Amino acid sequence: MYRTHTRGEGRFHHDPGHGHPFRGPGSWDDAAFTGRPGFGPGFGGRGPRRRPKGDVRAAILSLLAENPSNGYAIIKAVGEKTDGAWRPSPGSVYPTLQQLVDEGLIVAVGEGRKTEFQLTDEGRAYVADHEAELASAWDSVPKPSESATELFQALGKLMGVAGQFRHAATDEQRAAAAAKIDETRKALYLILAE
């Protein structure tokens, strides 16, 4: 049975076993792109750019104006709407949802994983009054260039092949692959130095 939560009544937390965005080879969060171990220190700069909290709030209200949704679906929808350029974390989405509930702009319906959020009458009025502001949350998201997309796709393919060496290769084949990857890493640094 669905239950409606009102402002100030409890907190909504992300279920750690549900709703994690794709983090595999070729994803925007892959170690190859964020400077973590994998392709050497500093590869890919300082990692994904964090969005200000105001943008998360605007994105949530904008999406809920289209349809009621749960936290995981909101995170997924933001990623899809920005072609993967922006994936807000559960740590920014769920507290913002609770804040919007506390402000009376949205209401939570349901329990646990079935909890969905929808605009209240006050929320619908707010969205109507701030239409341009909410649209700007999407306009300000930088889209990946065609060459960046091609690079990430190529690296995803490389990671897929490299994964096969974990179980389906001999020690000699793994050593040869490691040497070839090391050559490629050095060649990439030379490209960056041009």
Secondary structure, DSSP 8 states (H G I E B T S, - for coil): ---EE-TTS------TTS-----STTSTTSHHHHTSTTS-TTTTTT-S----HHHHHHHHHHHHHH--B-HHHHHHHHHHHTTTS----HHHHHHHHHHHHHTTSEEEESSGGG-EEEE-HHHHHHHHHTHHHHHHHHHTS----HHHHHHHHHHHHHHHHHHHHHHSS-HHHHHHHHHHHHHHHHHHHHHHH-
